[in-house]
Amino acid sequence: MTVRRSVIAGCGAYLPERVITNEELAVLVDTSDEWITSRTGIKERHIAADGEKTSDLALAAARSALVSAELDAVDLDFIIVATATPDQTFPATATVVQCELGMTTGAAFDLQAVCSGFIYALSVADNFIKAGAGDRILVIGAETFSRILDWEDRTTCVLFGDGAGAVVLRAEEGKGDREDRGILSTCLHSDGRNHDALYVDGGPSSTQTTGHLRMNGKEVFRHAVVNLSNVIQEALDGVGLTADDLDWIVPHQANQRILDSTARRLGLPRDKIISTIAHHANTSAASVPLALADAVADGRIKPGHLVLMEAMGGGFTWGSCLARW
């Protein structure tokens, strides 16, 4: 008996041209390159230009992913954009991307789970494919977090950047075992009790303003290491594999210390963890697909490799996706 699998057929990425280094930030707020690097591993971040919107970043990444997958936009059944920083309250940023790509059939919509958004979107797309609702789905993580930062708050403004990453999922037949290509499992969680640890202090229904990002870094760190380690193990247990079977972990790029602590808890060597945080900073829903595209482009991720993607974001939300390349 065969099953429908969601195979990652192509990856794409886009980063804005403007780069802000730690040294430049030190002119704006009371910080230093040593302070930022030692606590986060971040050296620089990309920032969207004036007038450059989340949809612009998403569109560039989408086009790159479609070229990689050797598909045209008219071949797509769905576009899902994971973002916490849409162009507008509505319509969905995904419909802007849909229009610009020239896709006039199927459906496009946004998904909001903050930094976990891309993992959530992969899970939704995978289930669409499993159910036979579509055969080719474009999944994008895109953010312009620079627009919701308080640039006088050194505890948050140093952590984030802008960018977009995308993948094209394609339905293929598999045998239904763990040797299949494609997504093998997804695991999603949330716990709304942790709202005040990471949130934006504005919104249409509360303040009628966009607001700024606020964070309790110690609480986020504490939960992240435990939740991410657990959700990685959950994904592996679901298909009867262990951490030793993994070729790569592609994590949310929040903090290098979180990445290192997660690796230690799982007993994995640091060189199995894809890290782009030094140059990208935390790009929220874009961070996993950006890191994934980076590792595919430089040849680290190869056909047959077992890849585990994971993320945690405000809410809290967290999740994982296990896939064979």
N, C-alpha and C positions, 0 to 999 in steps of 0.2 A: 504493500500500500504506500502510495506517495503522498507527500504533503506539500503545501505551498509555503515557500520560504521567501523572505525579503532579503535579497542580495544587494549589497552596496555596490552599485554599478559605476559610480563616479563621485569625486569630491571636488569642491571648489572653495576658494577663500578670497577675502578682500580685506585689506587694511588701509585706512586713510593715510594720505601722504605725510601729514604733519605728525612729527614725533616730539614728545616732551620728555626730556631726561630728568633724572632725580636732581641734578644740579640746577636745572631751570626751576623746578618746583621749590627748591630751597630759597629762591629769591622771592617767591610768593608767600610762603608760610614758614613757620619755625620748624624746619626739618633739615636733614642732610642726606647725602647719598649713603653714608654709613648706616644711619638710623633706618632708612627704608630697606636697604639691602639686607641688613642683618635680621630684620624682623619679618620680611616678606619674600625676599629673593628677587624683587622687582628692580629693574634698572631703568626702564623706559616704558612709555605707552604711546599708542597712536590715538590721535584726537581728530574727530570729524571737522572738516572745514566749515566756515560759516555758510549756511544754506545747504549743507550736505546732510541729507536726512537718513533715517534708518532704512527706508525703502531703497535709497540709492546704494547703500552698502549691501543690502540683501540682493538687489538686482545683479550687482557685479559678481557676487559669490554664486548666485544661481546660474548665471551664464557660464561661468567657469566650470561648474559641476556638470552642466548639460554637455559641454564640449568633452569633458572627461568621460561621460557616459555614452557619448556618440548618439545623443538623442536631441530632438527638437522639442520646443515647448508644446507644440501641438500634440505630441505623443503623451503628454502628462494627463493623469486623471485627477490628481489633487496637488495643491501647493499648501504646505503648512509652514507658517512663520512663527517661530518661538521668539517672543520679545516682551520685555517689560517697558520698553521705550518706543512705542509706536509713533508714527508720524502725527496721528491725530487720535482723539478718543474713538472716533469712528469716521470713515469705514476702516475695515481691517487693512493693515499694511500689506497683507498677502494679496489683497485684490489689486493694489497698486502694482505689485510685482507681476501679477497675472496679466494685467493690461499691458505693461511695458514689454513683456515677453511675447505678446501677441497670442496668448492662450485664451480662447473664447468658449471652450467647453469645460466640463468638469467643475470643480469647486476649489475655492481658496479661502482660507481662514487663519486667524491668529490663535495662538495658544500662550497662556501666561502662567508660568510656574517659576518666574525669576531665573536664577542661575541653573535650575534643573530643567528649564524649558525645553532644551534640545532633546534630552533623554525622554521627557514626557511625549514630545512630538514624535520621536522615533517609535515609541510604544504604540501611539495612536495609529501611525502609518502602517506599522507591522500588523496590527490587528485588522486594519482595512484590507490589507493584502491577504491575510489568512482567511478572511471572510469572503473573499472574492469580490469586494467592492471596487477594487482598482488593481491595476497591474504595474503602474509606474507613478511614483509619488516623489515629489521634490520637497525635502525637509530642510528648512533654513533656520539658523540661529543668528539673529542680528540685533545689535544694540548700539545706542549712542548714550551711554551712561554719563558722559561728560556733561550732558544737558541737565542732569538731576543731581549733580554734586554741589556741595557747599565748598567752594574753593578757598574758604578761610578755615576749614576744618581739616587739620593735618592728619587726623586719624582715619579719614575716609578718602579725601581727594587724591592721596598718593597711590591708592590701591587699584583704581579702575581705569579702563581704556575703552576705545570703541573698535568695532570690527564686525565681520560677518563670515560665517562658514556655512557650507551647504553640502548635502549629499542627495543623490538620486537612488531611490530604492526601486528594484525591479523584481517582479515575481518570477521565481524559478521553481521547478519541481525538485523536491528532495526526498530522501529515503525516510526521514523522520527520526534520524539518530543524531548524535552529537558530532558526527563527522561531516554533516551537511555544510555547505556554504550558506552564508546568510545569518540572520538574527536567530539565535538559539533560545534566548530568554530575555525578558525585560521585567524589572521589579520597580514598583513605584510606591512611595510613602509620603505622608505629610503629618504635621502635628501643629495645629493652629495655636496651641498654648504658648508658642515661642514667638508670637507676633512682634513683641517689643524688642527682640534681640536684633532684628534686621528688617527695616521697613522704610517707606518714604512718607514724610509727614505732610502729605497733601493728596488731593484727588478731587474729581468732579463732584462727588456726593458729600464730601466732608468739608473741604476748605475752598473748593472751586479754584484751586491753584494746582500747579504741578507738584510743588514741594521739593524737598531735598532728601537724599538718602541719609539714614541714621543707623548706627550700628553699635552693638556691644561686642567688641572684638573677642573678648575672652570667652563669652558664652558661645559665640559662633564657632570658635576654634574647638572648644570642648565637645560640642555636639557633632561637629564635622568629622573628627577623627573616629568617634564611635559609630556614628550612623553610616559613614562611607565604608568602613571596614565591614560592618554587618551586612550592608546591601551588596557588597562584592561577594561575600561568602554565600549569601542567599542565592545570587544568580548562579554561582558555581554548583551549589548543592542541588539546584533545580534540574541540572542535566548530568549530575554524577561526576563532576570534575573537581579538581583542587587548584589552589593557587599556583602550584608547580606546573600545571598544564598551560598556564597563560604565557603567551609570547609578549604581550604588551598590555599595560593599563594606560588608557587615555583619560586622565582625570580632569575635572573642572579645575581651572587654573586660578585658584583663590589665593594661595599662600604656599610657598615652597616648604615651609615647616609642616603644613598639613599633609602635603604629598609625602614627605619623608616619614612622618609619624604613621601614616596609613601603610606605607611599605613595610615598616618595622613590625606593625601589628600582624601583618599577613605573612611575615617571614620572607619577603621578596627583596631581591637586590634593587638598589636605586636605579640601575641602568635599564630596568624593565619599565620604568615610569616615563612616559612622554611628558616633558616639561617645556613649555614655551613662555612661562610666566615672566622670565627676565625681560623679554622684549615685547610681550603683549599686555602684561598686567592682567587684571581680572576683567574679562569682557562679557561676564554674565552668560547668557544663553549662547553666545558665540564662541565661548572658550573651548568647549569640547570639539566642535567641528573644525575650528581653526587649528587646534593641535593635531587632530586627525589628518587634516589635509597636509599639514607640514610633514608629518611622519610618512605619509604615502608618497609625497612628492620627492623626498630625499631617499626613498627606497628602504626605509627601516621596516615598514609594514609590507609584507609580501603575501602572495596568494597562499592560502592554507593556514596562515597565522591565526591564532585565537586572540581576539582583542576584547578587552573589557572597558567599557566607557562608564563613567560615573560622575555624579554632580550633586551638590546640595545648595539650596538657595533659601531666600526669605520665605517665611511662612510657619515653620520650616517645611520645605519640600526636599525630597531627595530620591534618587533612583539610580538604576544601573541597566546597562544593555550589554549582553554578551553576544558576540558575533564572530563567525569564522570568515576570514577574508577570501 
